[in-house]
Amino acid sequence: MLWIIAVALFAQDPVDGTISVDSSMELETVIRDGKGENIRHLTLNRKEKFKQSKVDGKSVKIECLSSTLQKSGSDVVLEEKPTALAGQTYVATRTDAGWVAADSDGGAPPAEGQNLGAWNGLAALLPPGGEPKAGDKWNVEAKDLLTLMFPTSIRDASGKLECTCESVEGGKAGILFTGQITGRSKDEMQAQLSLTIKTGRLTYDLTKKAPASLLISAEFKSDMDIVDVVRKPGIGKEINNQEERRKLGEISIRSTKMEMALTFE
């Protein structure tokens, strides 16, 4: 899940290689309603390895060599088992809306695999022109990061990432970045969403024109109201056309830990 949050779009050709993903997330959910306050915790640790082979300039074949998820929490007994992606093969294609994966029959993969291949777009964090120099600073705006932060799930987004080239050595650039993206979910809950990158570091191979590693520590927040919709009685043409929204409570989700590491070989 977290690695999906950490990828972006850019018009670069994908390269063959192996991608290892290690992510950890601890979530706290607080539900407040007429019955009081209920707090729940959930911990997710995910380890995955993928083999990528270029099909053409816009598509790659992705084999999931391994994928395990360990989870525990207030309502979940500690368990670790393979995910639905383990052992599967998909073809991922770059589109205007982001990277989209499909199985051999054209069907969609599980939710956590819908944006497989989007790591090929990490060059979006490079400066305009794609040739960073030590000490350079630039921004990446929210409109260019929607598929990075909230694939297909956010509207009214604002914010940016502030990037700095820390070093360029041995043909590799070290890019540091921080920032925040905020907006509202597209579903009827209209949750207020935010993702804050506290520390991020991209090591980019300028010779291969491909990422070498990515490290991120972030914080996620989601706040939404629990609402009951009551239709008011109407007269004539007004009948059934009026409604009243009554707030019954609220749900707040916070990450107390959110870390991710990608390694490209």
C-alpha positions as CSV (number, residue, x, y, z in Angstrom):
1,M,0.0,0.0,0.0
2,L,2.6,2.5,1.1
3,W,4.8,2.0,-2.0
4,I,1.8,2.9,-4.2
5,I,1.6,6.3,-2.3
6,A,5.3,6.8,-3.2
7,V,5.3,6.7,-7.0
8,A,4.8,9.3,-9.7
9,L,4.3,9.9,-13.4
10,F,6.9,11.0,-15.9
11,A,7.6,10.3,-19.6
12,Q,10.6,8.0,-19.3
13,D,11.2,4.6,-20.8
14,P,11.1,1.7,-18.2
15,V,14.1,-0.5,-17.8
16,D,14.5,-4.2,-16.9
17,G,15.3,-5.0,-13.3
18,T,14.2,-6.3,-9.9
19,I,12.4,-4.1,-7.4
20,S,12.3,-4.8,-3.7
21,V,9.8,-3.1,-1.5
22,D,9.7,-2.9,2.3
23,S,7.0,-0.9,4.0
24,S,5.7,-0.4,7.5
25,M,2.5,1.4,8.6
26,E,0.9,1.9,12.0
27,L,-2.6,3.4,12.0
28,E,-4.8,4.8,14.8
29,T,-8.5,5.1,14.1
30,V,-10.6,7.2,16.5
31,I,-14.4,7.0,16.2
32,R,-16.5,9.5,18.1
33,D,-20.3,9.3,18.2
34,G,-23.2,9.4,20.6
35,K,-21.8,6.3,22.4
36,G,-18.5,8.0,23.2
37,E,-15.0,7.5,21.8
38,N,-13.6,4.2,20.4
39,I,-9.9,3.9,19.5
40,R,-8.5,1.1,17.3
41,H,-4.9,0.3,16.2
42,L,-3.6,-1.5,13.1
43,T,-0.1,-2.4,12.1
44,L,0.8,-3.5,8.5
45,N,4.3,-4.7,7.5
46,R,4.7,-5.6,3.8
47,K,7.7,-7.1,2.0
48,E,7.6,-7.7,-1.8
49,K,9.9,-8.4,-4.7
50,F,9.0,-7.9,-8.4
51,K,10.8,-8.6,-11.6
52,Q,10.2,-6.2,-14.4
53,S,10.8,-6.7,-18.1
54,K,10.2,-4.0,-20.7
55,V,7.5,-4.7,-23.3
56,D,7.7,-1.4,-25.1
57,G,8.2,2.3,-24.2
58,K,4.9,2.4,-22.3
59,S,4.4,-1.1,-21.0
60,V,6.3,-3.6,-18.8
61,K,5.7,-7.2,-17.7
62,I,5.8,-7.5,-13.9
63,E,6.3,-10.8,-12.1
64,C,5.6,-10.8,-8.4
65,L,8.4,-13.1,-7.1
66,S,7.2,-12.7,-3.4
67,S,4.7,-10.7,-1.5
68,T,3.9,-11.1,2.2
69,L,1.8,-9.0,4.6
70,Q,2.1,-9.1,8.4
71,K,-0.8,-7.4,10.3
72,S,-1.9,-7.1,13.8
73,G,-4.1,-4.7,15.8
74,S,-7.0,-4.1,18.2
75,D,-9.3,-6.4,16.2
76,V,-6.7,-8.4,14.4
77,V,-4.7,-11.4,15.6
78,L,-1.0,-11.2,14.6
79,E,-0.6,-13.0,11.3
80,E,1.7,-13.1,8.3
81,K,0.8,-14.7,5.0
82,P,1.2,-14.2,1.2
83,T,-0.9,-11.6,-0.5
84,A,-3.1,-12.0,-3.5
85,L,-0.2,-10.6,-5.7
86,A,2.2,-13.4,-4.8
87,G,3.2,-15.6,-7.8
88,Q,1.1,-13.5,-10.2
89,T,2.2,-11.8,-13.5
90,Y,0.7,-8.6,-14.9
91,V,1.3,-6.1,-17.7
92,A,1.5,-2.5,-16.6
93,T,0.9,0.3,-19.0
94,R,1.5,4.1,-18.6
95,T,-1.6,6.1,-19.4
96,D,-2.6,9.7,-19.0
97,A,-4.2,8.8,-15.7
98,G,-1.2,6.9,-14.4
99,W,0.1,3.4,-14.5
100,V,-2.5,0.7,-14.9
101,A,-1.9,-3.0,-14.4
102,A,-3.9,-5.9,-15.9
103,D,-3.6,-9.7,-15.8
104,S,-3.2,-11.9,-18.9
105,D,-7.0,-11.8,-19.5
106,G,-7.1,-8.0,-19.2
107,G,-8.7,-8.2,-15.7
108,A,-7.7,-5.8,-12.9
109,P,-5.4,-7.0,-10.2
110,P,-6.2,-6.7,-6.5
111,A,-6.5,-3.1,-5.2
112,E,-2.9,-3.0,-3.9
113,G,-1.6,-3.9,-7.4
114,Q,-3.6,-1.6,-9.5
115,N,-0.7,0.9,-9.9
116,L,2.1,-1.6,-10.4
117,G,4.9,-0.2,-12.5
118,A,4.4,3.4,-11.4
119,W,7.9,3.3,-9.9
120,N,9.0,3.9,-13.4
121,G,7.9,7.5,-13.0
122,L,10.1,8.5,-10.1
123,A,12.0,10.9,-12.5
124,A,9.1,13.3,-11.8
125,L,11.0,14.3,-8.7
126,L,13.9,15.5,-10.9
127,P,14.1,19.2,-11.8
128,P,12.9,20.4,-15.2
129,G,15.3,19.1,-17.8
130,G,16.2,16.1,-15.7
131,E,19.8,17.1,-15.0
132,P,20.2,18.0,-11.3
133,K,23.3,19.7,-9.9
134,A,24.4,19.7,-6.3
135,G,22.7,22.6,-4.5
136,D,19.8,22.9,-6.9
137,K,16.3,23.5,-5.4
138,W,12.9,23.2,-7.1
139,N,9.3,22.4,-6.4
140,V,6.9,19.7,-7.7
141,E,3.3,20.9,-7.6
142,A,0.2,19.0,-6.3
143,K,-1.3,18.6,-9.8
144,D,1.7,16.6,-10.8
145,L,1.6,14.4,-7.7
146,L,-2.0,13.2,-7.5
147,T,-1.3,9.8,-8.9
148,L,1.7,9.7,-6.6
149,M,-0.2,10.5,-3.4
150,F,-3.8,9.5,-3.9
151,P,-4.4,7.4,-7.1
152,T,-7.9,8.2,-8.4
153,S,-9.2,9.1,-5.0
154,I,-8.7,12.8,-4.4
155,R,-10.2,16.1,-5.6
156,D,-9.5,19.8,-4.8
157,A,-5.9,18.9,-4.2
158,S,-3.3,21.5,-3.2
159,G,0.3,21.5,-1.9
160,K,3.8,20.7,-3.3
161,L,7.0,18.9,-2.6
162,E,10.2,20.9,-2.1
163,C,13.2,19.2,-3.6
164,T,17.0,19.7,-3.2
165,C,19.8,18.0,-4.9
166,E,22.2,17.0,-2.1
167,S,24.9,15.6,-4.3
168,V,25.9,14.2,-7.7
169,E,28.6,11.5,-7.4
170,G,29.5,8.5,-9.5
171,G,26.7,9.2,-12.0
172,K,24.1,9.2,-9.3
173,A,22.1,12.1,-7.9
174,G,20.8,12.3,-4.3
175,I,17.5,14.1,-4.1
176,L,16.0,15.1,-0.8
177,F,12.3,16.1,-0.6
178,T,9.7,17.2,1.9
179,G,6.2,18.6,1.6
180,Q,2.5,18.0,1.9
181,I,-0.5,17.2,-0.4
182,T,-4.1,17.8,0.8
183,G,-7.6,17.4,-0.6
184,R,-10.9,15.7,-0.3
185,S,-11.9,12.1,-1.2
186,K,-14.1,11.6,-4.2
187,D,-16.5,9.3,-2.5
188,E,-19.7,10.4,-0.7
189,M,-17.8,10.6,2.7
190,Q,-15.8,13.6,1.4
191,A,-13.0,12.9,3.9
192,Q,-10.3,15.5,4.3
193,L,-7.0,13.9,3.3
194,S,-3.4,14.8,3.8
195,L,-0.1,13.2,3.3
196,T,3.0,14.8,4.7
197,I,6.4,13.7,3.6
198,K,8.6,14.3,6.6
199,T,11.8,13.0,5.0
200,G,12.3,11.6,1.5
201,R,15.4,10.6,-0.4
202,L,15.7,9.5,-4.0
203,T,18.9,8.1,-5.4
204,Y,18.7,8.4,-9.2
205,D,21.1,6.8,-11.6
206,L,21.7,9.5,-14.3
207,T,23.5,7.1,-16.6
208,K,20.8,4.4,-16.6
209,K,18.0,7.1,-16.3
210,A,16.4,5.0,-13.6
211,P,16.0,5.1,-9.9
212,A,18.4,3.2,-7.6
213,S,16.7,3.6,-4.3
214,L,13.9,5.5,-2.5
215,L,13.4,6.1,1.2
216,I,10.4,7.8,2.7
217,S,9.1,8.6,6.2
218,A,5.6,10.2,6.0
219,E,2.4,10.9,7.9
220,F,-1.1,10.3,6.7
221,K,-4.3,11.8,8.0
222,S,-8.0,11.4,7.2
223,D,-10.9,13.1,8.8
224,M,-14.6,12.5,8.0
225,D,-18.0,13.1,9.5
226,I,-20.5,10.4,10.2
227,V,-23.7,11.8,8.6
228,D,-27.3,10.7,8.5
229,V,-29.3,12.0,5.6
230,V,-33.0,12.7,6.3
231,R,-35.4,13.5,3.6
232,K,-37.9,16.3,4.4
233,P,-41.6,15.9,3.4
234,G,-42.4,18.2,0.4
235,I,-45.4,19.5,-1.4
236,G,-46.1,19.1,-5.1
237,K,-42.9,19.3,-7.1
238,E,-40.9,19.7,-4.0
239,I,-41.7,16.3,-2.7
240,N,-38.7,14.1,-2.0
241,N,-36.4,16.8,-3.2
242,Q,-35.3,18.2,0.1
243,E,-32.9,16.5,2.5
244,E,-31.2,17.4,5.8
245,R,-27.7,16.1,6.7
246,R,-27.2,15.5,10.4
247,K,-23.8,15.0,11.8
248,L,-23.8,11.9,14.2
249,G,-20.1,11.8,14.8
250,E,-16.7,11.7,13.2
251,I,-13.9,9.3,12.2
252,S,-10.2,10.3,12.3
253,I,-7.4,8.1,11.0
254,R,-3.8,8.9,11.8
255,S,-0.6,7.1,11.0
256,T,1.8,6.9,13.9
257,K,4.4,5.3,11.7
258,M,4.7,5.3,7.9
259,E,7.9,4.2,6.3
260,M,8.9,2.8,3.0
261,A,12.0,1.6,1.1
262,L,12.4,0.7,-2.5
263,T,15.6,-0.8,-4.0
264,F,16.2,-1.2,-7.7
265,E,18.7,-3.8,-9.1
